[in-house]
Amino acid sequence: MTKRNPGAAYPSPLTKSYLKRVLELAAISFERGWHPGTGGNFSVRGPHDIAWVSASGQHKGEMGLGDFLPIHVATAAVSSGVYRKPSDETALHCAIYRQDADARSVLHVHTPHTVALAQAPLTLASNEMLKVFGLKTHESSIVIPILPNTQDMQTLGHTVGPLLDTALKILVLEGHGVYAWGANPDEAMYRIEALEYLCQLQFYRRPSLSVAGS
């Protein structure tokens, strides 16, 4: 359980409901093998410029509400009175919230087919699932934003803002995983699921998977 002093922040009722939904989605995505061990991180943006970010080193399939820590979006600094370490990728969550005023939840997982294909440019086209990203017809295409992976998440958090696509609301780090966001946790998960499905189709269509002599 997270220890907080009497002056520490507490989630609003709406934020708490979103955090409960994130817990459900985290358990589902863990069962899918999308963040084994302590991988992945999740957050919800609440009032007063506070984001609630999952703690570092926590098994994301077994979290409780006390495993989300209050973080100041403007600085990515943990709120006073909190004595646990937030996710190493907190700065990136905060950068997304600063760049996209409509973002209320950010989910980060390691979907295998997306990671396998995460080399720029990654263009996805001609599929109904593109509508999840706001397109009106399957007869269109999108280019998924992909950035090189880095261990320096603080620097990335300070520089990534202009590179974020606030229309697609998704970002992939090479060899790492996918970040998706939305007006609520479910919107973020829809984008992750759609991208993984489209990448899975593209993965299976690779020439190297063709049967020899066919």
SULPERA-V185573 format. One record per backbone hydrogen bond with DSSP energy under -0.5 kcal/mol. NH is the residue of the N-H (numbers start at 1). CO is the residue of the C=O. E is the energy in kcal/mol with one decimal. If there is no record, write none. Layout:
NH&CO&E ; NH&CO&E
This chain:
8&5&-2.0 ; 16&12&-2.9 ; 17&13&-2.0 ; 18&14&-2.1 ; 19&15&-2.6 ; 20&16&-2.3 ; 21&17&-1.7 ; 22&18&-2.4 ; 23&19&-2.1 ; 24&20&-1.6 ; 25&21&-2.5 ; 26&22&-3.0 ; 27&23&-1.9 ; 28&24&-2.0 ; 29&25&-2.9 ; 30&26&-2.0 ; 31&27&-1.9 ; 32&28&-1.2 ; 33&30&-1.9 ; 34&29&-2.4 ; 39&36&-2.1 ; 41&108&-1.6 ; 43&106&-2.1 ; 44&52&-1.6 ; 45&104&-2.7 ; 46&44&-0.5 ; 46&50&-3.2 ; 50&47&-1.0 ; 51&71&-3.0 ; 52&44&-3.5 ; 53&51&-0.7 ; 53&69&-2.5 ; 54&42&-2.5 ; 55&67&-2.3 ; 56&85&-3.0 ; 58&55&-0.9 ; 60&37&-0.6 ; 62&59&-1.6 ; 67&64&-2.0 ; 68&65&-1.4 ; 69&53&-3.3 ; 71&51&-3.1 ; 72&77&-3.0 ; 73&49&-2.3 ; 73&71&-0.6 ; 75&72&-0.6 ; 76&72&-2.9 ; 77&72&-0.6 ; 79&70&-3.1 ; 82&79&-1.1 ; 83&3&-0.9 ; 87&54&-1.8 ; 90&87&-1.7 ; 92&89&-0.7 ; 93&89&-1.6 ; 94&90&-2.5 ; 95&91&-1.9 ; 96&92&-2.0 ; 97&93&-2.0 ; 98&94&-2.4 ; 99&95&-2.0 ; 100&96&-2.4 ; 101&99&-0.6 ; 103&100&-1.5 ; 104&182&-3.4 ; 105&182&-1.4 ; 106&43&-1.5 ; 107&180&-2.8 ; 108&41&-2.2 ; 109&178&-1.8 ; 110&34&-3.7 ; 115&111&-2.4 ; 116&112&-2.4 ; 117&113&-1.5 ; 118&115&-1.0 ; 119&117&-2.7 ; 122&144&-0.5 ; 123&121&-0.6 ; 124&142&-2.5 ; 126&138&-0.5 ; 126&140&-2.1 ; 127&138&-0.6 ; 130&127&-1.9 ; 131&128&-1.9 ; 132&129&-1.5 ; 133&130&-1.5 ; 134&131&-1.8 ; 135&130&-1.2 ; 140&138&-2.1 ; 142&124&-2.4 ; 144&122&-2.7 ; 144&142&-0.6 ; 147&172&-2.5 ; 153&151&-1.5 ; 156&152&-2.0 ; 157&153&-2.6 ; 158&154&-1.3 ; 159&155&-1.4 ; 160&156&-2.4 ; 163&160&-1.9 ; 164&160&-0.7 ; 164&161&-1.5 ; 166&164&-0.9 ; 169&165&-2.6 ; 170&165&-0.5 ; 171&179&-2.7 ; 172&145&-2.2 ; 173&177&-2.6 ; 174&147&-2.7 ; 175&115&-0.6 ; 176&173&-2.1 ; 177&173&-1.1 ; 178&109&-2.4 ; 179&171&-3.5 ; 180&107&-2.3 ; 181&169&-1.8 ; 182&105&-1.6 ; 188&184&-1.5 ; 189&185&-2.2 ; 190&186&-2.6 ; 191&187&-1.6 ; 192&188&-1.8 ; 193&189&-2.8 ; 194&190&-2.6 ; 195&191&-2.5 ; 196&192&-2.5 ; 197&193&-2.3 ; 198&194&-2.5 ; 199&195&-2.6 ; 200&196&-2.4 ; 201&197&-2.2 ; 202&198&-2.1 ; 203&199&-2.7 ; 204&200&-2.2 ; 205&201&-1.0 ; 206&203&-1.3 ; 209&206&-1.9 ; 210&207&-1.8 ; 214&211&-2.1
